[in-house]
Amino acid sequence: MLCGCSVILNSRIFLWHKLHNMTRLFTPLQIRTITLKNRIVVSPMCQYSAEDGFANDWHLVHLGSRAVGGAGLVFTEATAVSPEGRISPHDLGLWNDEQIEPLKRITQFIEKQGGVPGVQLAHAGRKSSVTEPWNGDKLIPVSEGGWKTLAPSPIAFSDEKDTPLELTIDEIKRIVADFKAAAKRALAAGFKIIEIHGAHGYLVNEFLSPLSNKRTDQYGGSFENNTRFLLEIIEAIRSEWPVEYPLFLRISASDWVDGGWSLEDSVRLAGMVKNKGVDLIDCSSGGVVSYAKINAKPNYQVPFAEAVRKAGILTGAVGIIVSAEQAEEILTNGQADLIFMARELLRDPYFPLRAARELGYDEIAWPVQYERAKRKK
């Protein structure tokens, strides 16, 4: 918690920036050779609207409108590296070359708006083969078009979900290869940033957490073994991903359960992945077990980003960040380097344009087609 003096000082800094038409939120950030025009990121948000993994008009309009709205970095939803890695049958995918072209149309549009296109690569593990949320997030049996789920250990997420098959060593190696192949396709599709999904109880998170990983081989039983799968994925992706392009990692910085993955583990992991070529850690939390008690409120995950950042790596803050002043304060306080926004950008695709006005930043570029609405007269 900030002391009173810190609050007063940060408020004065915030006011000074506003008076001088400067904001942290709209200060560009260069990571490797990629420059983000501002610190607002469209967080990966599943749309459950693809067919056979293919992007379509919904994805173009959904992601394109947020690029038009001024976000500096626009991420796709969790994009599966294999068919069985999907959460639902309607997730995006990058497991075959035919899926590249529809995504290329989207990345080109995002770049034309001055945004940077990013893709989140994922495998859902034991939380896969379910219906869309609006259809109940229910298990889809194999007999009804679903598929058998996979995980580090044969432990179901909940009583309502499937008990997964324990992955063999050969299957683990195949999934690592799937991430590598998907990274190569992501490059061909025009993406400039990859984020590995290592959060929210999906496969990478399942390996990291001792609550879901009960293995006794080289992939479980210790911090070093639990992190091995992730480190192999990072190495595999970096072998295909250009050195000049950034690589992000989303983690659940805490399981919110005693005996689970902790913030201390996350800080330790940060130093390891930085040395492997990860440039930024996107700090979310929870999702690996159904019984965690999480008091979600504005900024509740920001301390995770702040603590991990102190390990010497860039971080992104995410979770109930809904206002320009809130985002600006997080950056001014040095708690994170990027602001990942989800639901607020669903409510308002043009949040960056509105935020610039609220912060008194007049230099933000509007699409030329919208310029006549920039100033109210």
Secondary structure, DSSP 8 states (H G I E B T S, - for coil): ---HHHHHHHHHHHHHHHHTT--STTS-EEETTEEESSSEEE--------BTTB--HHHHHHHHHHHHTT-SEEEEEEEESSGGG-SSTT--B-SSGGGHHHHHHHHHHHHHTT-EEEEEEE--GGG-SB--GGGT--B--GGGT----EESSS--SSTTS---EE--HHHHHHHHHHHHHHHHHHHHHT-SEEEEEE-TTSHHHHHH-TTT----STTSSSHHHHTHHHHHHHHHHHHHS-TTS-EEEEEES--SSTTS--HHHHHHHHHHHHTTT--EEEEE---SSTT------TTTTHHHHHHHHTTTSEEEEESS---HHHHHHHHHTTS-SEEEESHHHHH-TTHHHHHHHHTT-TT----GGGGGGSS--
